[in-house]
């Protein structure tokens, strides 16, 4: 007896919004995670990008700073020295002073009010300036200033790029030299008036969309990162 069966149509799924990719070399990613996990405070660093590719971070540098669990205060003299060093190497500010990466000791990578005020105060509406956050729990966040509205970015570790071997001894020495655990709360002097509340509303809408799309398309119990369709890369959203 032959039984005919009907193939059920698959319900359509909403596709995740494709954001441009901020790519880190494996060495940059490993260095950032090493610094994130070595202490109990936030750390802030500057990414150096490829002159031919403003979304490819090829180096990561700490500047002397005081940090606590919520805030980082960069030493102004050390920041000026960092600029001088990079200029002496023949680099333009657009290559070494445009990407601000920092860590959160907790699970959330979503920008705090202090993060927003710092980004607004230090970068304003500088075209192409990027804020990227990596949390201890594995979540990341990144966005870029544009001439119009700001733009969310995905974060990609690109194994297709050349990269150096791990040098944790040198990374630890750089951390010990430049990151000081604050005895008092730092960041209280940041100008919160610089915080763009309209941007907060836009970011909150992005966050809701992001969580909704994850719920619809991905298994939330699966570990991050997961493989990207792009060969030779891992991607976080």
C-alpha positions as CSV (number, residue, x, y, z in Angstrom):
1,X,0.0,0.0,0.0
2,X,1.4,3.3,-1.1
3,X,0.9,6.3,1.2
4,X,1.4,9.8,-0.2
5,X,2.8,12.4,2.2
6,X,2.8,16.1,1.8
7,X,5.9,18.0,2.5
8,X,5.3,20.8,5.0
9,X,6.4,24.3,4.1
10,X,9.0,25.7,6.4
11,X,8.0,28.8,8.3
12,X,9.9,31.9,7.2
13,X,12.4,33.2,9.6
14,X,13.5,36.8,10.1
15,X,17.1,37.3,9.0
16,X,19.5,39.0,11.4
17,X,20.6,42.5,10.3
18,X,24.0,42.4,8.6
19,X,26.3,44.9,10.2
20,X,29.7,45.9,8.9
21,X,32.6,44.0,10.5
22,X,35.2,45.3,12.8
23,X,38.0,42.8,12.3
24,X,40.8,42.0,14.8
25,X,43.9,39.9,14.1
26,X,44.1,36.9,16.4
27,X,47.0,38.5,18.3
28,X,45.0,41.6,19.0
29,X,42.1,39.5,20.2
30,X,44.3,37.3,22.4
31,X,46.0,40.3,23.9
32,X,42.7,42.0,24.7
33,X,41.2,38.9,26.3
34,X,44.4,38.4,28.3
35,X,44.2,41.9,29.7
36,X,40.4,41.6,30.3
37,X,40.9,38.5,32.4
38,X,44.1,39.3,34.3
39,X,42.6,41.8,36.7
40,X,39.2,42.7,38.3
41,X,38.9,46.2,36.7
42,X,38.1,47.6,33.3
43,X,41.0,48.3,31.0
44,X,41.0,50.7,28.0
45,X,43.3,50.4,25.0
46,X,43.7,52.0,21.6
47,X,43.6,49.9,18.4
48,X,45.9,50.7,15.5
49,X,44.3,50.0,12.1
50,X,45.7,49.0,8.8
51,X,46.2,52.2,6.7
52,X,44.4,50.5,3.8
53,X,41.6,49.0,5.9
54,X,40.1,51.2,8.6
55,X,38.1,48.3,10.0
56,X,41.1,46.0,10.5
57,X,42.8,46.4,13.9
58,X,46.4,45.2,13.7
59,X,47.9,46.4,17.0
60,X,46.6,47.1,20.5
61,X,48.2,49.5,23.0
62,X,47.6,50.4,26.6
63,X,48.1,53.9,27.9
64,X,48.8,54.5,31.6
65,X,45.5,54.6,33.4
66,X,43.8,54.2,36.8
67,X,40.9,51.8,36.7
68,X,38.2,50.4,38.9
69,X,35.3,48.0,38.3
70,X,33.2,50.6,36.4
71,X,35.6,53.3,35.1
72,X,39.0,54.1,33.6
73,X,40.8,57.4,33.8
74,X,43.6,57.8,31.2
75,X,46.7,59.8,32.2
76,X,46.9,62.9,30.0
77,X,50.7,63.0,29.8
78,X,50.8,59.3,28.9
79,X,48.2,59.9,26.2
80,X,50.3,62.7,24.7
81,X,53.3,60.4,24.8
82,X,51.4,57.7,23.0
83,X,50.4,60.2,20.2
84,X,54.0,61.3,19.9
85,X,55.3,57.7,19.6
86,X,52.8,56.8,16.9
87,X,53.5,60.0,14.9
88,X,57.2,59.2,15.1
89,X,56.4,55.8,13.5
90,X,54.9,57.7,10.5
91,X,51.2,57.0,11.4
92,X,48.3,59.3,11.1
93,X,45.8,59.9,14.0
94,X,43.1,58.2,11.9
95,X,45.2,55.0,12.2
96,X,46.1,55.0,15.9
97,X,43.6,57.3,17.7
98,X,40.2,56.3,16.2
99,X,39.5,52.9,17.8
100,X,38.8,52.8,21.5
101,X,38.5,49.3,23.0
102,X,37.8,48.6,26.6
103,X,36.6,45.7,28.8
104,X,33.8,45.1,31.3
105,X,34.5,42.8,34.2
106,X,30.8,41.7,34.2
107,X,28.7,39.8,31.7
108,X,27.2,42.8,29.8
109,X,29.1,44.6,27.0
110,X,26.4,47.2,26.6
111,X,27.8,50.8,27.1
112,X,27.3,52.4,30.5
113,X,26.5,56.1,30.9
114,X,30.2,56.7,31.7
115,X,31.1,54.9,28.5
116,X,28.8,57.1,26.5
117,X,30.0,60.3,28.2
118,X,33.6,59.3,27.6
119,X,33.1,58.5,24.0
120,X,31.2,61.7,23.4
121,X,33.8,63.8,25.3
122,X,36.9,62.2,23.7
123,X,35.6,61.6,20.2
124,X,32.6,63.8,19.7
125,X,31.2,63.2,16.3
126,X,34.6,62.3,14.8
127,X,33.8,60.5,11.5
128,X,34.9,56.9,11.7
129,X,35.6,56.8,15.5
130,X,34.8,53.4,17.0
131,X,33.9,52.2,20.5
132,X,34.2,48.5,21.1
133,X,33.6,46.7,24.4
134,X,34.4,43.1,25.4
135,X,32.8,41.7,28.6
136,X,34.2,39.0,30.8
137,X,31.1,36.9,30.1
138,X,31.9,36.8,26.4
139,X,29.5,39.4,25.0
140,X,30.8,42.2,22.8
141,X,29.5,45.5,21.5
142,X,30.8,47.8,18.8
143,X,29.7,50.9,16.9
144,X,31.1,53.6,14.6
145,X,30.5,57.3,14.2
146,X,29.4,58.3,10.7
147,X,28.6,61.6,9.2
148,X,24.9,60.8,9.7
149,X,23.5,58.3,12.3
150,X,25.9,56.0,14.2
151,X,26.3,52.5,12.9
152,X,26.5,49.2,14.8
153,X,29.3,46.8,13.9
154,X,29.9,43.1,14.3
155,X,33.2,41.9,15.8
156,X,35.3,39.4,13.9
157,X,38.5,37.7,14.7
158,X,40.1,37.3,11.3
159,X,42.4,34.3,11.0
160,X,43.0,35.1,7.4
161,X,45.4,37.9,8.5
162,X,49.1,37.4,9.5
163,X,49.6,37.2,13.2
164,X,52.3,36.8,15.8
165,X,52.6,34.1,18.5
166,X,51.4,34.8,22.0
167,X,53.8,36.7,24.2
168,X,52.0,36.7,27.6
169,X,55.1,37.7,29.5
170,X,55.4,41.0,27.5
171,X,51.6,41.5,27.7
172,X,51.7,41.1,31.5
173,X,54.6,43.5,31.8
174,X,52.7,46.1,29.8
175,X,49.6,45.6,32.0
176,X,51.6,46.0,35.2
177,X,53.3,49.1,34.0
178,X,50.3,50.9,32.7
179,X,47.2,49.8,34.6
180,X,46.9,51.0,38.2
181,X,44.1,49.7,40.5
182,X,42.3,52.8,41.8
183,X,41.9,53.2,45.5
184,X,39.1,55.7,45.1
185,X,36.4,55.6,42.4
186,X,37.6,57.1,39.2
187,X,35.5,58.6,36.4
188,X,33.3,60.6,38.7
189,X,34.6,63.8,37.0
190,X,33.4,62.7,33.6
191,X,31.0,65.2,32.1
192,X,27.7,63.4,32.0
193,X,26.1,66.3,30.2
194,X,28.0,65.2,27.1
195,X,26.0,62.0,27.1
196,X,23.6,61.9,24.1
197,X,20.3,60.7,25.4
198,X,18.9,60.4,21.9
199,X,21.7,58.0,21.1
200,X,20.8,56.0,24.2
201,X,17.3,55.6,22.8
202,X,18.7,54.4,19.4
203,X,21.0,52.0,21.1
204,X,18.3,50.6,23.3
205,X,16.2,50.0,20.2
206,X,19.2,48.2,18.6
207,X,19.6,46.1,21.8
208,X,16.0,45.0,21.7
209,X,16.2,44.1,18.0
210,X,19.4,42.2,18.7
211,X,17.9,40.1,21.5
212,X,14.7,39.5,19.5
213,X,16.7,38.2,16.5
214,X,18.9,36.0,18.7
215,X,15.7,34.4,20.2
216,X,14.3,33.8,16.7
217,X,17.3,32.4,15.0
218,X,19.9,31.1,17.4
219,X,20.2,28.6,20.2
220,X,20.9,30.8,23.3
221,X,22.3,27.9,25.2
222,X,25.1,27.4,22.6
223,X,28.5,28.7,23.5
224,X,29.9,31.9,21.9
225,X,31.7,32.3,19.6
226,X,30.2,30.2,16.9
227,X,31.5,29.7,13.4
228,X,30.9,32.5,10.9
229,X,29.9,31.6,7.3
230,X,33.0,33.5,6.3
231,X,35.8,30.9,6.1
232,X,38.7,31.5,8.5
233,X,36.9,33.8,10.9
234,X,34.9,33.6,14.1
235,X,32.2,36.2,14.7
236,X,30.4,37.6,17.7
237,X,27.2,39.6,17.5
